[in-house]
Structure formats: structure tokens, C-alpha cells
Amino acid sequence: MLGKLSDWTETIVALATPPGIGAIGVIRVSGKNTFNIIDELFPSKNLQKQPSHTLHVGLLKYNNEVLDEVVLSLFKNPKSYTGEDVIEISTHGSPFIQEKIINAIISKGARLAKAGEFTQRAFLNGKLDLTQAEAVADLIASNTEASRNTALKNMRGNFSNQLKKLRNELIKFSALIELELDFSQEDVTFADRKQLDDLINILIKNVNNLIQSFALGNVIKNGVQVAIIGKPNAGKSTLLNALLNEERAIVSEIAGTTRDTVEEVLNINGVLFRLIDTAGIREHTTDIIENIGVERSIQKMNTADVVIYLFDINTITENELITVEQNFIKQNIQYLLVANKIDEQKNSSSIKYNTTKNIICIAAKSNLYIESLKQELVAATIHGDLKTEDTVVTNARHYEALQKLSISLQDVWNALQQNVSGDLLALDIRQCLHYLGLITGEITNEDQLDFIFSKFCIGK
């Protein structure tokens, strides 16, 4: 993203609110020349003499032309989001006005910010560590209560504070072991191996808990992919409409009505379930378009987090159902067996099949037991407390580094059991510190930072 060191000394500007017409728009300016530049456009006050964290109303002018009446929010370094001098300009929400103001600021010596550059500067200036910076992006993208809470906790340092504690303990022992190496001729011991053994056991447990939390964190951040699979006329589109409580998919008695996948999002208990209504799967059809739809249905089934296999209770046989279930088990696909049209079945209470999983009975057209199906979906996919106060890992990069950290901690533990020499033990501990540093940003490189912050919106 930024290839030159000089880029970080430049003053940057960008629209911080979404583009388009609105009541107001906010333009953010950051860098060492921020106050000089805006002072030239805001003649009513000398902004450099004003206190930090104050608001000022007045006219912005450029070449004797009034651009707009604005409110300026002043943040002097280091007490700002980026750690630099920052001014936020609240202007009227006309894209034309916003563009004129940004162009005027650029003409005075600023440049347009790149994606995520404000937050990247906050990281480089020590206002945030890398986990907190990434949590900012997660918070912006959050669309459920669970994702908002998790991102907010991580942005406020829950995850990074936990990692810092682990890192500080390891650094302490690493320093003592390396001190022993300096006095190797005297055969002295500074680090208590028993204490280190106890510490490593605690660290392994804590890290493994973080790794296990990723299953829940991934659900919170990305939602759950749910493919509704079944034969034509099983009622898949009717079920989608019942779950959404609206007529989203076309429903008819004609087999093969759904030719392609239809995707919708449903919020259940604060988690997004991405529902995919698929074309009915049948083996023999001469319809080319329907065949393409069936192929896509199979693809969706193979990539979904959970599959709802919907069947007509009045037409399916026990052998068919057992065969379907065995195929799911063989392919390691998580699934729910859902019997539809039970309102048309006289003895629905006595339905029993020799299947591994219990059958969930519904009547999609009559909207019977749909809420029960929703709760079964939650139970099948969410393993953990959405309101937990514990740290939950939501970032795949963190998850990968934690897995490597777990292996390195195990190497340290094995080395302790084998009484290896201090120099080898110190190397193993350094490896652990390396993976911790990758997560928090103590150890990083420009390419990694560019990749992470390029996924942010411009203006943040």
C-alpha cells in the first residue's frame, strides 16, 4: 500500500462517511501539516491556538469562494485516533460540496488517503496494536449484536491484553535462561525449570482455549451457511419463505420450479444464517437448465456449514432416507433431517425411521414448528455462549498463528521434559514469542501490513 517512508510524513485527507447524499458528511485530515492547511481555509480563527478536543463553527473558503459552513473537530497529537494532528470537518452531505472541500485541502499540500491508512497510522504510532486495528474493521462490518460485542471487546484490548500477559511471562523466563548462557562457565541457574514447566502448561491450556473459540468466533463474524437440499416438490422454497416470513422464492406444484440457488439471510438469536434454497435434486431429467441447477445444488451442499435435508413425509421410504443419511456421513457433511408436510400425514406422531439423527417434523406451508426448526439450527451450529465474557477469536490470521504457537509451546514443554540445554530451550521460547508477535504486530513486515489494511474502507 505505501512503499515510501516519506508517505508517512505526508498529510492525508479522505471522506470518513459513506459516499452519497445525506444530512452531513465528515472529512478527516491527519498529519503534521493538518492545522496549517485547514487554517488557510478557515479564516475566522487561528486553529493552532485553539485547545485540543474542541469544536469550531465557521466558513470554509478557497480562493475567496465560500465552500460551506462547517463544524471543525480538533484533535492535537498525540491525543487523536492516529496519534497525529487530526481535524474532522462536518460538512453538509452534498457529494459536490465534499469533493470541493477535499480538492481544496489537496491543493494546499495534502494527499488523498489510501484504504485503511488512518488506522494503519494509529497502529504505527502505537495507538492500537494489530489485533485492535483489525477489530476496528470487524466493528465497521458487524451486522449482528454478537459480532458487534465481540469486535468491540477486541478493539478495547480484551484479546491483546491476554496475549500480552502470555508474552510477558515468556519474555521473563527467556531473559533468565539467556542470562544463564552468559554464565555458562559458572554452571549457575537463574530460571526455575519447575516454574517454567507449570507456566508452559498454563499457556498451552489458554492457547488451546483460544483456538477452540474460533469455531464460535467464525460463526459470529461470518454467519452460518445453510443449504436446503431435497427432491423436487419437497417444499424447499416454501420452507425458505416460512423461515424468512415472506414470499421470497417462487412456489408451485410443478417439479423443478427452482432452477438456480436462491440465497437469503436470516438472523436467529443474533447470528446470521445464510439460507440457500437449491434446485431439487433428481437423477433423471432432460432439462439442461435444471441439470445446471442440480449441479449448483450439489456444490452448495458440499460447501455449506450445515445441510437441511427436506423430504415429503408422505412419499419417502425408510431405505431412501437411510441412504441419504449414509451419504452425508460418508462425506462428513453436517446435516439435519427435516420431514415436511406432516399436516397431510394422519399418524405423524408415530413417525419413526431407523436413522442416526432424530427427524425434525414441520409443515412449511402451514408454518407449523418452524420456530422449533430454527432452534435446532442454532443448537447444531453454535457451540458456545454468544454472550460469553471470555475472549473469542474471530480472525483466521490469529487462528493460524495460535495453532503454530500451540505447537511451539508443546516443543518447549517437550524440551523441559528432556532436560535439553539452555541454548536450545531459549530458541524454542523465541519461536513462541515470534508467533505471539505476529498476532499483535510486534513482529511484522510491510507486505503483511499492506494486505491487512488494504481491506479497510478509505477514510478509516
Number of C-alpha atoms within 10 A of each C-alpha: 15 13 10 8 8 8 11 16 11 17 23 26 28 27 22 19 18 13 12 11 12 12 8 15 23 21 20 24 31 29 22 18 20 26 22 14 19 22 16 17 21 22 14 13 13 13 19 14 8 13 11 18 14 11 15 16 15 14 17 25 18 19 8 8 10 12 18 17 15 19 18 24 17 23 23 22 16 14 14 18 21 25 23 23 22 30 25 22 26 21 21 19 18 15 16 11 15 25 14 14 21 19 16 20 24 17 12 16 14 22 18 18 20 20 19 21 27 30 26 27 19 19 21 16 15 13 19 25 21 27 24 24 24 22 25 21 20 22 19 14 14 20 17 17 14 21 25 19 18 28 27 19 18 24 23 16 19 19 21 21 13 13 18 15 12 20 18 12 14 19 16 11 20 22 14 16 22 18 16 19 19 10 12 12 8 9 8 12 15 14 18 11 15 10 11 18 17 11 17 20 15 13 21 18 13 16 20 15 15 22 21 16 19 20 18 19 25 18 22 28 25 16 22 23 22 26 29 30 26 24 20 21 21 25 26 29 28 24 24 23 21 20 18 15 12 10 12 15 19 11 17 13 10 9 14 22 17 23 18 21 19 18 16 16 17 18 14 14 13 17 23 22 22 19 23 26 27 29 31 29 19 14 9 7 12 8 11 9 12 20 21 13 21 25 15 17 24 16 13 21 25 17 13 20 20 20 25 23 22 23 23 21 21 15 7 13 11 12 12 9 16 15 12 16 20 13 11 18 13 9 10 10 17 17 23 22 20 20 23 24 20 20 16 12 13 9 9 15 9 7 12 10 14 10 16 11 11 12 14 16 24 23 22 24 15 14 15 17 13 19 14 13 18 17 12 13 20 16 11 14 19 17 13 14 9 21 11 11 11 15 19 26 26 26 17 12 13 20 20 13 18 22 16 17 22 20 14 21 22 18 17 26 22 14 17 18 11 9 11 12 12 21 12 12 20 19 14 20 20 17 18 26 22 19 23 23 18 19 22 22 19 14 12 14 10 11 11 12 16 17 11 18 23 16 12 23 17 21 23 23
